[in-house]
Amino acid sequence: MWITLITLAGLAVRVGYILIFRTGYLHGILPGGAPYITRVWGDGLVYHKQANLLVDGKGLIAPLPYELRHVVQQAADHPPLYVLYLAMFSAVGLRGDLTHMLVSAPAAALAATTFGLLARRMWSPRAGIIAALIGAFNPSIIHFPGFVVSETLTIPLMAAMLLWLYRFWDEPNWKNAFGAGAFTGLAVLCHPDASMVVFLAIIPAILFVRGLTWRGRLGALVAAGVACGGLVMPWVAFNLHRYDRPVYLSVGLDYSMAQGSCDKTYSGELLGFYWLQCMGDRLQGTDLELKDQSLGAEHLRHETFKYIGAHLNRLPIVVAARVGRVIGVFRPMQQARLEAFIEGRERWLVNLAVITYYPIALGAIGGVVLMRRRKRPVFPLMATVASALIGTAMTLAVLRYRAGAEPALAVLCAVSVDALILWVQRAWRDTEPDAEIEPEPVLTAV
């Protein structure tokens, strides 16, 4: 009941944030100097426009080439699940950018539900309530539906995957393995980095869980593989069919690496961050912007690796800066300013996210220690953190890329807070006089 009420409060916060802070229009300039007015920009504009184009029968195509040049360019900038989610509402007439923000809010509010159920499963009911509160009100995640980005779905799906994985650890059977695989597949269809969880969490859990025969482990592995592969492989097959060069989950990795690997981001003020023009410069004069995306991705990959190879001495520093920015130990205040200026987030919200991140992160470290003492497995949670950091190290540093790790941070912090509350309660009881103990009689000589 409490988790449900907290989820509704989280929904109210997200709707309020959208209606108060995200209704204004952005005035941008497109390549070529044409003005463009919209409430969403960047990836959010792509998701929003793609959903409407899909409902209009145009397929999954790049919105801006179609709107500006009438060029039908097959798009795999991102996996399709969030676009399909928005398309359901577009199909019934809810097509506006503000509308897509509002219909994303209930999905985003499920972070509170999934965080709460996960912490309840792996630790205690009180930890579940604490984790739900973090999922509902954490400033680092409440803004995602207001920007119409896939992290809206990624965060609750990653938490649901962890929930089913802990269910499997406690009750190892093929049904729980199937559930963990299914939610992993859904998370992969939102964010490709989630695919690393298969190797970092799903397979190790099946191999090392107690109480299963080797035949049972094989059955669980097959169940998880069928569930995950059954969701992901149709998308992979669709991409392999429609592109000249192999594209599996998306071309986003090539785009991100191109934006994060150039002189601007290998030294100076933007060390470890990104610069959009880095990708534009590599496409300049190639005439690939309006052609098959796989050709553009192949060109960007080749040029990016060539640049990295010529600057290998800088690579360790850049990777450390990327990871440091995301975990808040390298230029955190500059990162906040960049997020506010380039990503478009409100400055007050970014600053609040920075302030609240550190106690959550410190609490998560304490949660790891407590779980190890109780001999509860920590590797599934650490797998989501590792996948987020690996993706950041390979590409660029924006706080959005930490989204996949947010469930782990929240529930581990909830474990620490729950343990602290329990310690205070015991200490308080120890200081109270015990009225039930009668004083011993004093013996006197007769």
Order of alpha helices (4+ residues) and beta strands (2+ residues): alpha-beta-beta-alpha-alpha-alpha-alpha-alpha-alpha-alpha-alpha-alpha-alpha-alpha-alpha-alpha-alpha-alpha-alpha-alpha-alpha
